[in-house]
Amino acid sequence: MTLAPALSTLDSLKAGQSATVVELAPHAQGGIDIQRRLMELGFVPGERIRVLKRVLKGPLAVKVGESTFALRRFEAALVSIKVD
Amino acid sequence: MAVMEQHTAARTPLVALLGNPNCGKTALFNRLTGSRQKVANYAGVTIERKEGSFKSPAGRNFRVLDLPGAYSLNAQTPDEGITRDVVAGLRAGETAPDAILCVVNATNLRLNLRLVLELKRLGLPMVLTLNMVDVAKKRGIEIDTAKLSQELGMPVVETVAIQSGGEKALLAELDRMAFTAPVKANPLSAIDAVPVEETQREVRRILAAAVSTTKDTGNLTEKVDNVVLHPVAGPIILAALMFLIFQAVFSWAGTPMDLIEAGVGALGEFVGDLLGDGLLHSLIVDGIIAGVGSVLVFLPQILILFFFILLLEDVGYLPRAAFLLDRIMGSVGLSGRAFLPLLSSFACAIPGVMAARTIQNPRDRLVTIMIAPLMTCSARLPVYALLIAAFIPDQTVAGFLNLKGVVLFILYMAGILSAMAVAWLMKRRSEFKQQALMLELPAYHWPQPGALFSGLWERAKIFLMRVGTLILTMMILLWLLSSFPGAPEGATQPPIYYSVAGIIGRGLEVILAPIGFNWQIAIALVPGMAAREVAVGALGTVYALSGGDEVGDLLAPMIAESWSLATGLALLAWYVYAPHCLPTLATVARETGSRKYAWIMAGYMFGLAYVAAFIVYRVTLAVTGA
């Protein structure tokens, strides 16, 4: 048994699981700076987040602050997290 | 009155409403301006520009601009680009606003305040409007406005946009402001002077200083979402909702439709008696009243459909539907952003095609535009409703479902599935790339009856305008073509058979006979290119001119009698696909910047229509043994 926190990305969280944002990977595509927009929406290092629901092989509904955002899995994969 | 006011005030200040999506900005705009609104587009783009005016209690006049919702001035969509350019005074043809009314959702300051801090860096006069304070108070969120005002360095007022008088504090604050010389905004680079992370830290610091949550009321939205977004229950609820809507379109509309039909019939009879026999009688009764009346009768069904769409939009369900359907959208390579353009295409493909502008990737945008007209627009509803009423028996299936509603559901699904197939075919060749979603699922709220009613009224006006202009014109044109030249001596067919329209119809019949269409249908399809529902009016005119001559004869029983079931179903299949809408094709040409795509669209949709109608016609003939 180790108590070291597991490092992974947001897309691997199950519904109901919480985590803390560690960092965001840069990603710009089709003129959208996804990394920056995610940070503007509240996904900043140190922020607590929670996956509310997820669609099988589909998007995740993620609670950040008082807001809920639907993210596609590749977007969620940009967010490195520390699982509680 | 407005004229008198002009020489007392030297200049009417322009204030701009700016805020995140879902902050109640538009409700506040409506509260401030009432009906004094001008809706147009920003020059050169198809993004809606809403301007209005209002008078403060002190008697000052203001102009107010409702800017598109934005999460950031670092714009990622064309909508946000407009907002950024207007506030920065960079948009040609737009006056820079004298002050920014920054609207924030008081229940979600964590997200909303970041934009406020960003805006502040532009150095413009600002007022922070804490909207939805009533909901925030109910949830136990205590906001110290004096402290917040001190921290932000700008006046802070509380508003409840959905309540009469909820804008009072804002008006009082505007009266305290002096609008002397316009202030020039700092360059946009000022926004990036502070990194996003640091701004977010500042937001948290301000929240800690000015906001406290006294009680935990639990989160109702989350509880609802636990069911609505559930992997199993969610899709079932979505399907049930869609089903309910189509059932309601048929089962609730009966009485008002009967009333309109009876009214149109009575009017035809009354006017007919007044005019006596002759050409004028034929034009007014057979041409106009029969034609326009047969389209008008579908107003109740259109209103029922929009009642549900507006209701689901108002409570906040639509983004949830997008969430549930995103996997399917993604699997055919569509952008998450394609959902909203495609959804608006259920009202009309034209705003749908325009809304595709919010999609960044050009290839994605093109695919979305090309499939948008396959979504069942409200103009198809009269056609479907007429044919279903005529050919589908009033029968209960599976114990509780109305067969007519089931058929309508199938028609909508056929459009959606075909669109998916076309998207998949178009995307198959291009390199597969995931597109961004990042869609907010806002808190649910109770529907506002006032907003719902005005939305419905807006739809009714649009429909009646079409009936009164486009459809009326087409009906008169059709009547002219159908009445001249008259029948020759010893004619065995009704006069319309020998008219110009009859000759065209009989010519087209050669092509359309294999899919079961007669010359009457062929005639109706030609003016039907102007708009889909014109075909219904056209059939009304064609049958009034060629049939029993009984004024007020109902169209549905008439066609049920004269067409085979196979023909009726084939025409339904035809209308799922056929691009009977020149305005849509013109919009596609404009939005894609080339006629090529309009032609491709017309070609592929007519092709699909012909194939689908052919299959349905032949299969039905085989099954019914005719």
HADDOCK unambig.tbl for C-alpha pairs under 7 A between the chains (distance, minus, plus):
assign (segid A and resid 30 and name CA) (segid B and resid 360 and name CA) 5.93 0.50 0.50
assign (segid A and resid 30 and name CA) (segid B and resid 361 and name CA) 5.27 0.50 0.50
assign (segid A and resid 31 and name CA) (segid B and resid 360 and name CA) 6.57 0.50 0.50
assign (segid A and resid 32 and name CA) (segid B and resid 76 and name CA) 5.64 0.50 0.50
assign (segid A and resid 39 and name CA) (segid B and resid 196 and name CA) 6.69 0.50 0.50
assign (segid A and resid 40 and name CA) (segid B and resid 196 and name CA) 6.47 0.50 0.50
assign (segid A and resid 41 and name CA) (segid B and resid 111 and name CA) 6.38 0.50 0.50
assign (segid A and resid 42 and name CA) (segid B and resid 111 and name CA) 6.63 0.50 0.50
assign (segid A and resid 44 and name CA) (segid B and resid 197 and name CA) 6.22 0.50 0.50
assign (segid A and resid 53 and name CA) (segid B and resid 229 and name CA) 6.58 0.50 0.50
assign (segid A and resid 53 and name CA) (segid B and resid 230 and name CA) 6.91 0.50 0.50
assign (segid A and resid 55 and name CA) (segid B and resid 231 and name CA) 5.87 0.50 0.50
assign (segid A and resid 55 and name CA) (segid B and resid 324 and name CA) 6.95 0.50 0.50
assign (segid A and resid 57 and name CA) (segid B and resid 327 and name CA) 6.97 0.50 0.50
assign (segid A and resid 58 and name CA) (segid B and resid 326 and name CA) 6.71 0.50 0.50
assign (segid A and resid 58 and name CA) (segid B and resid 327 and name CA) 4.63 0.50 0.50
assign (segid A and resid 59 and name CA) (segid B and resid 323 and name CA) 6.78 0.50 0.50
assign (segid A and resid 59 and name CA) (segid B and resid 326 and name CA) 6.79 0.50 0.50
assign (segid A and resid 59 and name CA) (segid B and resid 327 and name CA) 6.78 0.50 0.50
assign (segid A and resid 65 and name CA) (segid B and resid 110 and name CA) 6.38 0.50 0.50
assign (segid A and resid 66 and name CA) (segid B and resid 108 and name CA) 5.62 0.50 0.50
assign (segid A and resid 66 and name CA) (segid B and resid 110 and name CA) 6.72 0.50 0.50
assign (segid A and resid 68 and name CA) (segid B and resid 440 and name CA) 5.89 0.50 0.50
assign (segid A and resid 68 and name CA) (segid B and resid 441 and name CA) 5.32 0.50 0.50
assign (segid A and resid 68 and name CA) (segid B and resid 442 and name CA) 6.79 0.50 0.50
assign (segid A and resid 69 and name CA) (segid B and resid 438 and name CA) 6.12 0.50 0.50
assign (segid A and resid 69 and name CA) (segid B and resid 439 and name CA) 5.41 0.50 0.50
assign (segid A and resid 69 and name CA) (segid B and resid 440 and name CA) 4.34 0.50 0.50
assign (segid A and resid 69 and name CA) (segid B and resid 441 and name CA) 5.57 0.50 0.50
assign (segid A and resid 70 and name CA) (segid B and resid 323 and name CA) 6.45 0.50 0.50
assign (segid A and resid 70 and name CA) (segid B and resid 437 and name CA) 6.98 0.50 0.50
assign (segid A and resid 70 and name CA) (segid B and resid 438 and name CA) 5.54 0.50 0.50
assign (segid A and resid 70 and name CA) (segid B and resid 439 and name CA) 5.00 0.50 0.50
assign (segid A and resid 70 and name CA) (segid B and resid 440 and name CA) 6.16 0.50 0.50
assign (segid A and resid 70 and name CA) (segid B and resid 441 and name CA) 6.78 0.50 0.50
assign (segid A and resid 71 and name CA) (segid B and resid 437 and name CA) 5.80 0.50 0.50
assign (segid A and resid 71 and name CA) (segid B and resid 438 and name CA) 4.96 0.50 0.50
assign (segid A and resid 71 and name CA) (segid B and resid 439 and name CA) 6.82 0.50 0.50
assign (segid A and resid 72 and name CA) (segid B and resid 437 and name CA) 6.00 0.50 0.50
